Each structure stands twice: as structure tokens, then as C-alpha cells.
Amino acid sequence: MKKVLEVIASARGAESFSTKLADHIVSKISEKYDGSSVIKKDIVDSKIPHLNPDILAAFFTPLENQADSIKGLDAFSNKAIKELQEADTIVIAVPFYNFGIPSVLKAYIDHVAVGGKTFKYIDGAPVGLLTGKKVYLAISSGGVYSEGDYKAYDFTEPYLRTVLGFLGMTDVTTFRIEGLNVSALKDRAVEKGLNSVVID
Ligand SMILES: Cc1cc2nc3c(=O)[nH]c(=O)nc-3n(C[C@H](O)[C@H](O)[C@H](O)COP(=O)(O)O)c2cc1C
């Protein structure tokens, strides 16, 4: 049985293909691992603030020492980190926006990549603290970026592998619904993406 955290980041609500793919991955995990639990975290409406001096100060100040002006500004971060720590399987829905990830997903990452909490340095070398986890990326895009001429323009998967690895999450598998805006591919893109899902 798995403890799954599913992170949703699409601005298209029920129409979202990255959410559809992430949901499919989660259902395959639940099928394979009976009794799995799932926390579905939609970060689009969570109003994650961009980092600023007050939030950064709160990140690195224990609650009891936080001045009133910064008290609790690390609440979103602490909850999100706890959810990651408690999960053994993380499924991230990744809409492909302007060659990268949506800003809301970047904001989420800025709140969970916190020195001393999810990574630290030992003898000058970074050590990720979110270890022993399996991550699935569910990427949805209008074009095709897994291969071909546009592969070099994919700043979603390489970036996520880098930052997740930095935090200790090195076991990452990617599934894609891609080619949604390519006339020769769009009719089969969803079926092909869903059918590609295989759970370890
Ligand atoms: C703001 C925005 C930016 C986009 N940028 C790209 C892009 O750079 N390349 C691409 O292939 N598709 C792009 N698309 C199309 C999306 O990748 C596609 O609609 C995808 O399915 C979005 O994920 P979702 O269905 O989960 O919302 C963009 C769509 C939006 C709304």
C-alpha cells in the first residue's frame, strides 16, 4: 500500500489533460497497491505567495521566535513539506506553459525547497532530505517534446528532475500526453498518453 501525494497545477480545471493523466497514474497505483491512500493537492487556488523577505525570514525562524509581522508566513511551506515527507509516492501534474512549468508550480517548489528542512549541505555538498520516494510526472503539452526538433525546448522535465533530485527525489518516471495541438497527433494523443502508463 502506498501513501500518494498528487499535486495538480493546471489552470484549466476539469478540462486539464495533465490532471487526467495524473489521476490515471494514481488509479493505476491504487489498483496495484491495494489500500493506498491519496492526498490530492490542487495548488492553483491555494494563493501561494511569491517569496519575499518576510516569508524567507519566517522559513528560518522557529514559530515561537517569529515577530508578529512574520508569524505564520511559513504555514503553507510547513504543511507542503510535511505532506511530501509523509508520502512515499508523489504524482505531479505538469501543464506545459511557455516551454516551462506553470508559475504556480514554481511557487510551490520555492516553498518546499528550504535549506535545513528538505536539503542541507555536508562538507559543502548538497544532500537532499526527501529520500526513498517515487515520483511520477504527468506532463501535458500542445507540441511534442519527448523527442524530435523541440526536445531541446523542454524546460519542464529536465528542470523538475534537477530540483527534485536536489531534494533527494531521484527516482522519477515521466508520462506524457503530447501533441494536442499537432493535427496529425491530437486525436490519439490522450489515448496514447494514458495507455503508456506502467507502474513499477
Ligand atoms: C499559458 C499557456 C501556455 C502554453 N504554452 C505552451 C508551450 O509553450 N508549448 C506547448 O506545446 N503547449 C503550450 N500550451 C498548451 C498546453 O501545454 C496544453 O494545453 C496542455 O494540455 C496544458 O495542460 P492542461 O491540459 O493540464 O491544462 C500552453 C497553454 C497555456 C494555457
The ligand as a MOL file (V3000), in Angstrom:
LIG
                    3D

  0  0  0     0  0            999 V3000
M  V30 BEGIN CTAB
M  V30 COUNTS 31 33 0 0 0
M  V30 BEGIN ATOM
M  V30 1 C -0.4950 29.6650 -20.7390 0
M  V30 2 C -0.2620 28.5300 -21.6870 0
M  V30 3 C 0.9830 28.3550 -22.2500 0
M  V30 4 C 1.2280 27.2840 -23.1070 0
M  V30 5 N 2.4730 27.1180 -23.6450 0
M  V30 6 C 2.7220 26.0370 -24.4290 0
M  V30 7 C 4.0220 25.8030 -24.9470 0
M  V30 8 O 4.9660 26.5530 -24.7330 0
M  V30 9 N 4.2080 24.6960 -25.7190 0
M  V30 10 C 3.2080 23.7990 -25.9660 0
M  V30 11 O 3.4430 22.8020 -26.6400 0
M  V30 12 N 1.9720 23.9900 -25.4800 0
M  V30 13 C 1.7010 25.0830 -24.7060 0
M  V30 14 N 0.4470 25.2770 -24.1910 0
M  V30 15 C -0.5720 24.2300 -24.3920 0
M  V30 16 C -0.6130 23.3520 -23.1460 0
M  V30 17 O 0.6320 22.7390 -22.9140 0
M  V30 18 C -1.6850 22.2970 -23.2510 0
M  V30 19 O -2.9500 22.9210 -23.3860 0
M  V30 20 C -1.6880 21.3840 -22.0480 0
M  V30 21 O -2.6810 20.4060 -22.2250 0
M  V30 22 C -1.9120 22.1750 -20.7600 0
M  V30 23 O -2.0860 21.3010 -19.6610 0
M  V30 24 P -3.5340 21.1040 -19.0150 0
M  V30 25 O -4.4140 20.4920 -20.0730 0
M  V30 26 O -3.2970 20.2120 -17.8670 0
M  V30 27 O -4.0250 22.4670 -18.5910 0
M  V30 28 C 0.1910 26.3660 -23.3710 0
M  V30 29 C -1.0770 26.5610 -22.7980 0
M  V30 30 C -1.2950 27.6090 -21.9570 0
M  V30 31 C -2.6630 27.7830 -21.3240 0
M  V30 END ATOM
M  V30 BEGIN BOND
M  V30 1 1 1 2
M  V30 2 1 2 3
M  V30 3 2 2 30
M  V30 4 2 3 4
M  V30 5 1 4 5
M  V30 6 1 4 28
M  V30 7 2 5 6
M  V30 8 1 6 7
M  V30 9 1 6 13
M  V30 10 2 7 8
M  V30 11 1 7 9
M  V30 12 1 9 10
M  V30 13 2 10 11
M  V30 14 1 10 12
M  V30 15 2 12 13
M  V30 16 1 13 14
M  V30 17 1 14 15
M  V30 18 1 14 28
M  V30 19 1 15 16
M  V30 20 1 16 17
M  V30 21 1 16 18
M  V30 22 1 18 19
M  V30 23 1 18 20
M  V30 24 1 20 21
M  V30 25 1 20 22
M  V30 26 1 22 23
M  V30 27 1 23 24
M  V30 28 2 24 25
M  V30 29 1 24 26
M  V30 30 1 24 27
M  V30 31 2 28 29
M  V30 32 1 29 30
M  V30 33 1 30 31
M  V30 END BOND
M  V30 END CTAB
M  END
